[in-house]
Amino acid sequence: MFNLRIHTLEKTLFDGDVESVNVPGPTGELGILTYHIPLITPLINGKIRIKKKSAERYEKADEQIVEIKKGFLEVKPNQVVVLAET
């Protein structure tokens, strides 16, 4: 698990611990899991898919979708930050 923060100019859209996140990159969808290498990349318009751990051990992970317009993604140890226009 790692901390994910999604910020826009107006507000913070998401701040919490997640299992994985998929973001729309310029060359396709990029998946981020725990222990991903450090990375900074631009993002394009699209949907961010967030998977949070389920309360029950064998249940499917909860998924949340956030739509963004352009931005940047930074992957740091145990933290991912998305800065988006909207």
PABATI-678387 format. One record per atom (N, C-alpha, C): x, y, z; residue number from 1; atom name; residue in three letters. Coordinates in steps of 0.02 Angstrom, whole numbers, plus 50000, padded with zeros to 5 digits. Example, Ala and Ser with C-alpha at 12.3 -4.5 7.8 and 13.67 -1.06 7.14 Angstrom:
<rs>
xx = 50660&yy = 49716&zz = 50390&i = 1&at = N&aa = ALA
xx = 50615&yy = 49775&zz = 50390&i = 1&at = CA&aa = ALA
xx = 50660&yy = 49835&zz = 50390&i = 1&at = C&aa = ALA
xx = 50642&yy = 49888&zz = 50354&i = 2&at = N&aa = SER
xx = 50684&yy = 49947&zz = 50357&i = 2&at = CA&aa = SER
xx = 50645&yy = 50002&zz = 50394&i = 2&at = C&aa = SER
</rs>
This chain:
<rs>
xx = 50042&yy = 49941&zz = 50000&i = 1&at = N&aa = MET
xx = 50000&yy = 50000&zz = 50000&i = 1&at = CA&aa = MET
xx = 50044&yy = 50062&zz = 50000&i = 1&at = C&aa = MET
xx = 50018&yy = 50114&zz = 49970&i = 2&at = N&aa = PHE
xx = 50053&yy = 50178&zz = 49968&i = 2&at = CA&aa = PHE
xx = 50003&yy = 50235&zz = 49971&i = 2&at = C&aa = PHE
xx = 50027&yy = 50294&zz = 49987&i = 3&at = N&aa = ASN
xx = 49984&yy = 50353&zz = 49991&i = 3&at = CA&aa = ASN
xx = 49976&yy = 50384&zz = 49923&i = 3&at = C&aa = ASN
xx = 49914&yy = 50400&zz = 49904&i = 4&at = N&aa = LEU
xx = 49899&yy = 50434&zz = 49841&i = 4&at = CA&aa = LEU
xx = 49866&yy = 50500&zz = 49856&i = 4&at = C&aa = LEU
xx = 49891&yy = 50553&zz = 49824&i = 5&at = N&aa = ARG
xx = 49861&yy = 50619&zz = 49830&i = 5&at = CA&aa = ARG
xx = 49848&yy = 50645&zz = 49759&i = 5&at = C&aa = ARG
xx = 49786&yy = 50669&zz = 49748&i = 6&at = N&aa = ILE
xx = 49768&yy = 50699&zz = 49684&i = 6&at = CA&aa = ILE
xx = 49745&yy = 50770&zz = 49699&i = 6&at = C&aa = ILE
xx = 49783&yy = 50819&zz = 49672&i = 7&at = N&aa = HIS
xx = 49769&yy = 50890&zz = 49684&i = 7&at = CA&aa = HIS
xx = 49752&yy = 50925&zz = 49619&i = 7&at = C&aa = HIS
xx = 49705&yy = 50973&zz = 49622&i = 8&at = N&aa = THR
xx = 49692&yy = 51019&zz = 49567&i = 8&at = CA&aa = THR
xx = 49705&yy = 51089&zz = 49594&i = 8&at = C&aa = THR
xx = 49696&yy = 51138&zz = 49552&i = 9&at = N&aa = LEU
xx = 49705&yy = 51207&zz = 49574&i = 9&at = CA&aa = LEU
xx = 49654&yy = 51226&zz = 49627&i = 9&at = C&aa = LEU
xx = 49595&yy = 51197&zz = 49623&i = 10&at = N&aa = GLU
xx = 49540&yy = 51215&zz = 49669&i = 10&at = CA&aa = GLU
xx = 49540&yy = 51176&zz = 49735&i = 10&at = C&aa = GLU
xx = 49557&yy = 51110&zz = 49731&i = 11&at = N&aa = LYS
xx = 49550&yy = 51069&zz = 49792&i = 11&at = CA&aa = LYS
xx = 49589&yy = 51004&zz = 49786&i = 11&at = C&aa = LYS
xx = 49590&yy = 50968&zz = 49841&i = 12&at = N&aa = THR
xx = 49618&yy = 50900&zz = 49841&i = 12&at = CA&aa = THR
xx = 49561&yy = 50852&zz = 49827&i = 12&at = C&aa = THR
xx = 49568&yy = 50812&zz = 49773&i = 13&at = N&aa = LEU
xx = 49516&yy = 50766&zz = 49753&i = 13&at = CA&aa = LEU
xx = 49520&yy = 50699&zz = 49790&i = 13&at = C&aa = LEU
xx = 49582&yy = 50680&zz = 49808&i = 14&at = N&aa = PHE
xx = 49590&yy = 50615&zz = 49842&i = 14&at = CA&aa = PHE
xx = 49653&yy = 50618&zz = 49884&i = 14&at = C&aa = PHE
xx = 49650&yy = 50589&zz = 49943&i = 15&at = N&aa = ASP
xx = 49709&yy = 50582&zz = 49987&i = 15&at = CA&aa = ASP
xx = 49698&yy = 50521&zz = 50030&i = 15&at = C&aa = ASP
xx = 49733&yy = 50467&zz = 50015&i = 16&at = N&aa = GLY
xx = 49724&yy = 50407&zz = 50054&i = 16&at = CA&aa = GLY
xx = 49770&yy = 50352&zz = 50032&i = 16&at = C&aa = GLY
xx = 49769&yy = 50296&zz = 50068&i = 17&at = N&aa = ASP
xx = 49810&yy = 50238&zz = 50053&i = 17&at = CA&aa = ASP
xx = 49775&yy = 50194&zz = 50002&i = 17&at = C&aa = ASP
xx = 49813&yy = 50171&zz = 49952&i = 18&at = N&aa = VAL
xx = 49785&yy = 50130&zz = 49898&i = 18&at = CA&aa = VAL
xx = 49830&yy = 50070&zz = 49884&i = 18&at = C&aa = VAL
xx = 49803&yy = 50021&zz = 49847&i = 19&at = N&aa = GLU
xx = 49842&yy = 49963&zz = 49825&i = 19&at = CA&aa = GLU
xx = 49873&yy = 49977&zz = 49757&i = 19&at = C&aa = GLU
xx = 49837&yy = 50012&zz = 49713&i = 20&at = N&aa = SER
xx = 49863&yy = 50027&zz = 49646&i = 20&at = CA&aa = SER
xx = 49826&yy = 50086&zz = 49617&i = 20&at = C&aa = SER
xx = 49857&yy = 50116&zz = 49565&i = 21&at = N&aa = VAL
xx = 49826&yy = 50171&zz = 49530&i = 21&at = CA&aa = VAL
xx = 49847&yy = 50166&zz = 49456&i = 21&at = C&aa = VAL
xx = 49800&yy = 50177&zz = 49411&i = 22&at = N&aa = ASN
xx = 49814&yy = 50179&zz = 49340&i = 22&at = CA&aa = ASN
xx = 49799&yy = 50249&zz = 49316&i = 22&at = C&aa = ASN
xx = 49846&yy = 50279&zz = 49278&i = 23&at = N&aa = VAL
xx = 49840&yy = 50348&zz = 49255&i = 23&at = CA&aa = VAL
xx = 49848&yy = 50351&zz = 49180&i = 23&at = C&aa = VAL
xx = 49818&yy = 50402&zz = 49148&i = 24&at = N&aa = PRO
xx = 49823&yy = 50410&zz = 49075&i = 24&at = CA&aa = PRO
xx = 49888&yy = 50447&zz = 49055&i = 24&at = C&aa = PRO
xx = 49937&yy = 50410&zz = 49030&i = 25&at = N&aa = GLY
xx = 49999&yy = 50440&zz = 49009&i = 25&at = CA&aa = GLY
xx = 50000&yy = 50455&zz = 48934&i = 25&at = C&aa = GLY
xx = 50049&yy = 50492&zz = 48910&i = 26&at = N&aa = PRO
xx = 50052&yy = 50510&zz = 48840&i = 26&at = CA&aa = PRO
xx = 50063&yy = 50450&zz = 48793&i = 26&at = C&aa = PRO
xx = 50091&yy = 50395&zz = 48819&i = 27&at = N&aa = THR
xx = 50101&yy = 50336&zz = 48777&i = 27&at = CA&aa = THR
xx = 50055&yy = 50278&zz = 48795&i = 27&at = C&aa = THR
xx = 50005&yy = 50292&zz = 48837&i = 28&at = N&aa = GLY
xx = 49958&yy = 50240&zz = 48858&i = 28&at = CA&aa = GLY
xx = 49947&yy = 50242&zz = 48933&i = 28&at = C&aa = GLY
xx = 49908&yy = 50194&zz = 48956&i = 29&at = N&aa = GLU
xx = 49893&yy = 50191&zz = 49027&i = 29&at = CA&aa = GLU
xx = 49953&yy = 50165&zz = 49067&i = 29&at = C&aa = GLU
xx = 49966&yy = 50197&zz = 49123&i = 30&at = N&aa = LEU
xx = 50022&yy = 50180&zz = 49166&i = 30&at = CA&aa = LEU
xx = 49996&yy = 50154&zz = 49232&i = 30&at = C&aa = LEU
xx = 50018&yy = 50095&zz = 49253&i = 31&at = N&aa = GLY
xx = 49997&yy = 50066&zz = 49316&i = 31&at = CA&aa = GLY
xx = 50051&yy = 50074&zz = 49369&i = 31&at = C&aa = GLY
xx = 50031&yy = 50096&zz = 49428&i = 32&at = N&aa = ILE
xx = 50078&yy = 50106&zz = 49484&i = 32&at = CA&aa = ILE
xx = 50058&yy = 50060&zz = 49541&i = 32&at = C&aa = ILE
xx = 50107&yy = 50021&zz = 49564&i = 33&at = N&aa = LEU
xx = 50097&yy = 49977&zz = 49622&i = 33&at = CA&aa = LEU
xx = 50148&yy = 49997&zz = 49676&i = 33&at = C&aa = LEU
xx = 50141&yy = 49967&zz = 49735&i = 34&at = N&aa = THR
xx = 50188&yy = 49980&zz = 49789&i = 34&at = CA&aa = THR
xx = 50259&yy = 49964&zz = 49766&i = 34&at = C&aa = THR
xx = 50308&yy = 50003&zz = 49787&i = 35&at = N&aa = TYR
xx = 50379&yy = 49996&zz = 49771&i = 35&at = CA&aa = TYR
xx = 50395&yy = 50011&zz = 49698&i = 35&at = C&aa = TYR
xx = 50353&yy = 50050&zz = 49664&i = 36&at = N&aa = HIS
xx = 50368&yy = 50071&zz = 49596&i = 36&at = CA&aa = HIS
xx = 50429&yy = 50116&zz = 49598&i = 36&at = C&aa = HIS
xx = 50469&yy = 50116&zz = 49545&i = 37&at = N&aa = ILE
xx = 50529&yy = 50158&zz = 49543&i = 37&at = CA&aa = ILE
xx = 50508&yy = 50232&zz = 49541&i = 37&at = C&aa = ILE
xx = 50550&yy = 50276&zz = 49568&i = 38&at = N&aa = PRO
xx = 50534&yy = 50348&zz = 49564&i = 38&at = CA&aa = PRO
xx = 50525&yy = 50370&zz = 49491&i = 38&at = C&aa = PRO
xx = 50477&yy = 50415&zz = 49481&i = 39&at = N&aa = LEU
xx = 50458&yy = 50434&zz = 49413&i = 39&at = CA&aa = LEU
xx = 50422&yy = 50501&zz = 49414&i = 39&at = C&aa = LEU
xx = 50434&yy = 50540&zz = 49362&i = 40&at = N&aa = ILE
xx = 50395&yy = 50601&zz = 49349&i = 40&at = CA&aa = ILE
xx = 50374&yy = 50598&zz = 49276&i = 40&at = C&aa = ILE
xx = 50310&yy = 50605&zz = 49262&i = 41&at = N&aa = THR
xx = 50285&yy = 50601&zz = 49194&i = 41&at = CA&aa = THR
xx = 50225&yy = 50646&zz = 49184&i = 41&at = C&aa = THR
xx = 50215&yy = 50672&zz = 49123&i = 42&at = N&aa = PRO
xx = 50154&yy = 50710&zz = 49109&i = 42&at = CA&aa = PRO
xx = 50094&yy = 50663&zz = 49104&i = 42&at = C&aa = PRO
xx = 50035&yy = 50691&zz = 49115&i = 43&at = N&aa = LEU
xx = 49973&yy = 50654&zz = 49107&i = 43&at = CA&aa = LEU
xx = 49930&yy = 50688&zz = 49054&i = 43&at = C&aa = LEU
xx = 49888&yy = 50649&zz = 49021&i = 44&at = N&aa = ILE
xx = 49841&yy = 50677&zz = 48972&i = 44&at = CA&aa = ILE
xx = 49770&yy = 50673&zz = 49000&i = 44&at = C&aa = ILE
xx = 49723&yy = 50702&zz = 48964&i = 45&at = N&aa = ASN
xx = 49653&yy = 50698&zz = 48985&i = 45&at = CA&aa = ASN
xx = 49631&yy = 50626&zz = 48990&i = 45&at = C&aa = ASN
xx = 49596&yy = 50609&zz = 49043&i = 46&at = N&aa = GLY
xx = 49572&yy = 50540&zz = 49050&i = 46&at = CA&aa = GLY
xx = 49551&yy = 50524&zz = 49121&i = 46&at = C&aa = GLY
xx = 49546&yy = 50459&zz = 49134&i = 47&at = N&aa = LYS
xx = 49522&yy = 50435&zz = 49199&i = 47&at = CA&aa = LYS
xx = 49579&yy = 50404&zz = 49238&i = 47&at = C&aa = LYS
xx = 49579&yy = 50420&zz = 49303&i = 48&at = N&aa = ILE
xx = 49625&yy = 50388&zz = 49350&i = 48&at = CA&aa = ILE
xx = 49585&yy = 50335&zz = 49386&i = 48&at = C&aa = ILE
xx = 49609&yy = 50273&zz = 49384&i = 49&at = N&aa = ARG
xx = 49576&yy = 50218&zz = 49418&i = 49&at = CA&aa = ARG
xx = 49614&yy = 50201&zz = 49482&i = 49&at = C&aa = ARG
xx = 49578&yy = 50208&zz = 49538&i = 50&at = N&aa = ILE
xx = 49609&yy = 50198&zz = 49603&i = 50&at = CA&aa = ILE
xx = 49580&yy = 50134&zz = 49634&i = 50&at = C&aa = ILE
xx = 49624&yy = 50090&zz = 49656&i = 51&at = N&aa = LYS
xx = 49602&yy = 50028&zz = 49689&i = 51&at = CA&aa = LYS
xx = 49624&yy = 50031&zz = 49762&i = 51&at = C&aa = LYS
xx = 49573&yy = 50030&zz = 49805&i = 52&at = N&aa = LYS
xx = 49585&yy = 50030&zz = 49877&i = 52&at = CA&aa = LYS
xx = 49574&yy = 49960&zz = 49904&i = 52&at = C&aa = LYS
xx = 49610&yy = 49943&zz = 49956&i = 53&at = N&aa = LYS
xx = 49604&yy = 49877&zz = 49986&i = 53&at = CA&aa = LYS
xx = 49535&yy = 49867&zz = 50015&i = 53&at = C&aa = LYS
xx = 49508&yy = 49808&zz = 50004&i = 54&at = N&aa = SER
xx = 49442&yy = 49791&zz = 50031&i = 54&at = CA&aa = SER
xx = 49448&yy = 49776&zz = 50105&i = 54&at = C&aa = SER
xx = 49393&yy = 49787&zz = 50141&i = 55&at = N&aa = ALA
xx = 49392&yy = 49773&zz = 50213&i = 55&at = CA&aa = ALA
xx = 49399&yy = 49698&zz = 50226&i = 55&at = C&aa = ALA
xx = 49371&yy = 49658&zz = 50182&i = 56&at = N&aa = GLU
xx = 49375&yy = 49585&zz = 50189&i = 56&at = CA&aa = GLU
xx = 49434&yy = 49558&zz = 50149&i = 56&at = C&aa = GLU
xx = 49467&yy = 49510&zz = 50176&i = 57&at = N&aa = ARG
xx = 49529&yy = 49483&zz = 50146&i = 57&at = CA&aa = ARG
xx = 49519&yy = 49456&zz = 50076&i = 57&at = C&aa = ARG
xx = 49465&yy = 49421&zz = 50062&i = 58&at = N&aa = TYR
xx = 49455&yy = 49388&zz = 49998&i = 58&at = CA&aa = TYR
xx = 49408&yy = 49425&zz = 49951&i = 58&at = C&aa = TYR
xx = 49385&yy = 49484&zz = 49971&i = 59&at = N&aa = GLU
xx = 49341&yy = 49522&zz = 49927&i = 59&at = CA&aa = GLU
xx = 49380&yy = 49560&zz = 49876&i = 59&at = C&aa = GLU
xx = 49346&yy = 49577&zz = 49822&i = 60&at = N&aa = LYS
xx = 49377&yy = 49617&zz = 49769&i = 60&at = CA&aa = LYS
xx = 49392&yy = 49687&zz = 49796&i = 60&at = C&aa = LYS
xx = 49447&yy = 49716&zz = 49773&i = 61&at = N&aa = ALA
xx = 49466&yy = 49784&zz = 49795&i = 61&at = CA&aa = ALA
xx = 49414&yy = 49835&zz = 49771&i = 61&at = C&aa = ALA
xx = 49403&yy = 49886&zz = 49813&i = 62&at = N&aa = ASP
xx = 49358&yy = 49941&zz = 49794&i = 62&at = CA&aa = ASP
xx = 49392&yy = 49983&zz = 49741&i = 62&at = C&aa = ASP
xx = 49354&yy = 50004&zz = 49690&i = 63&at = N&aa = GLU
xx = 49382&yy = 50046&zz = 49637&i = 63&at = CA&aa = GLU
xx = 49346&yy = 50113&zz = 49635&i = 63&at = C&aa = GLU
xx = 49385&yy = 50165&zz = 49627&i = 64&at = N&aa = GLN
xx = 49359&yy = 50233&zz = 49621&i = 64&at = CA&aa = GLN
xx = 49389&yy = 50263&zz = 49558&i = 64&at = C&aa = GLN
xx = 49350&yy = 50302&zz = 49522&i = 65&at = N&aa = ILE
xx = 49373&yy = 50333&zz = 49461&i = 65&at = CA&aa = ILE
xx = 49369&yy = 50409&zz = 49467&i = 65&at = C&aa = ILE
xx = 49424&yy = 50442&zz = 49450&i = 66&at = N&aa = VAL
xx = 49428&yy = 50516&zz = 49450&i = 66&at = CA&aa = VAL
xx = 49448&yy = 50538&zz = 49380&i = 66&at = C&aa = VAL
xx = 49410&yy = 50583&zz = 49351&i = 67&at = N&aa = GLU
xx = 49426&yy = 50608&zz = 49284&i = 67&at = CA&aa = GLU
xx = 49466&yy = 50672&zz = 49290&i = 67&at = C&aa = GLU
xx = 49521&yy = 50676&zz = 49251&i = 68&at = N&aa = ILE
xx = 49564&yy = 50736&zz = 49253&i = 68&at = CA&aa = ILE
xx = 49575&yy = 50764&zz = 49183&i = 68&at = C&aa = ILE
xx = 49598&yy = 50825&zz = 49182&i = 69&at = N&aa = LYS
xx = 49622&yy = 50857&zz = 49121&i = 69&at = CA&aa = LYS
xx = 49694&yy = 50875&zz = 49131&i = 69&at = C&aa = LYS
xx = 49737&yy = 50847&zz = 49092&i = 70&at = N&aa = LYS
xx = 49809&yy = 50859&zz = 49094&i = 70&at = CA&aa = LYS
xx = 49839&yy = 50868&zz = 49164&i = 70&at = C&aa = LYS
xx = 49902&yy = 50853&zz = 49169&i = 71&at = N&aa = GLY
xx = 49936&yy = 50862&zz = 49233&i = 71&at = CA&aa = GLY
xx = 50002&yy = 50826&zz = 49235&i = 71&at = C&aa = GLY
xx = 50025&yy = 50813&zz = 49295&i = 72&at = N&aa = PHE
xx = 50089&yy = 50778&zz = 49306&i = 72&at = CA&aa = PHE
xx = 50081&yy = 50727&zz = 49361&i = 72&at = C&aa = PHE
xx = 50122&yy = 50675&zz = 49356&i = 73&at = N&aa = LEU
xx = 50123&yy = 50621&zz = 49406&i = 73&at = CA&aa = LEU
xx = 50194&yy = 50617&zz = 49434&i = 73&at = C&aa = LEU
xx = 50200&yy = 50612&zz = 49500&i = 74&at = N&aa = GLU
xx = 50265&yy = 50601&zz = 49531&i = 74&at = CA&aa = GLU
xx = 50259&yy = 50540&zz = 49577&i = 74&at = C&aa = GLU
xx = 50303&yy = 50492&zz = 49566&i = 75&at = N&aa = VAL
xx = 50306&yy = 50432&zz = 49608&i = 75&at = CA&aa = VAL
xx = 50367&yy = 50438&zz = 49652&i = 75&at = C&aa = VAL
xx = 50355&yy = 50435&zz = 49718&i = 76&at = N&aa = LYS
xx = 50409&yy = 50437&zz = 49768&i = 76&at = CA&aa = LYS
xx = 50402&yy = 50374&zz = 49810&i = 76&at = C&aa = LYS
xx = 50451&yy = 50357&zz = 49851&i = 77&at = N&aa = PRO
xx = 50443&yy = 50298&zz = 49894&i = 77&at = CA&aa = PRO
xx = 50381&yy = 50305&zz = 49938&i = 77&at = C&aa = PRO
xx = 50336&yy = 50258&zz = 49932&i = 78&at = N&aa = ASN
xx = 50274&yy = 50254&zz = 49971&i = 78&at = CA&aa = ASN
xx = 50226&yy = 50311&zz = 49960&i = 78&at = C&aa = ASN
xx = 50235&yy = 50350&zz = 49906&i = 79&at = N&aa = GLN
xx = 50188&yy = 50405&zz = 49893&i = 79&at = CA&aa = GLN
xx = 50185&yy = 50420&zz = 49818&i = 79&at = C&aa = GLN
xx = 50124&yy = 50434&zz = 49795&i = 80&at = N&aa = VAL
xx = 50113&yy = 50455&zz = 49726&i = 80&at = CA&aa = VAL
xx = 50072&yy = 50520&zz = 49729&i = 80&at = C&aa = VAL
xx = 50095&yy = 50570&zz = 49691&i = 81&at = N&aa = VAL
xx = 50061&yy = 50634&zz = 49690&i = 81&at = CA&aa = VAL
xx = 50041&yy = 50650&zz = 49618&i = 81&at = C&aa = VAL
xx = 49978&yy = 50669&zz = 49609&i = 82&at = N&aa = VAL
xx = 49953&yy = 50691&zz = 49544&i = 82&at = CA&aa = VAL
xx = 49934&yy = 50765&zz = 49551&i = 82&at = C&aa = VAL
xx = 49961&yy = 50805&zz = 49506&i = 83&at = N&aa = LEU
xx = 49942&yy = 50876&zz = 49502&i = 83&at = CA&aa = LEU
xx = 49906&yy = 50884&zz = 49435&i = 83&at = C&aa = LEU
xx = 49842&yy = 50901&zz = 49438&i = 84&at = N&aa = ALA
xx = 49802&yy = 50905&zz = 49377&i = 84&at = CA&aa = ALA
xx = 49770&yy = 50974&zz = 49370&i = 84&at = C&aa = ALA
xx = 49757&yy = 50993&zz = 49307&i = 85&at = N&aa = GLU
xx = 49725&yy = 51057&zz = 49295&i = 85&at = CA&aa = GLU
xx = 49655&yy = 51059&zz = 49324&i = 85&at = C&aa = GLU
xx = 49615&yy = 51009&zz = 49306&i = 86&at = N&aa = THR
xx = 49547&yy = 51002&zz = 49333&i = 86&at = CA&aa = THR
xx = 49528&yy = 50930&zz = 49341&i = 86&at = C&aa = THR
</rs>
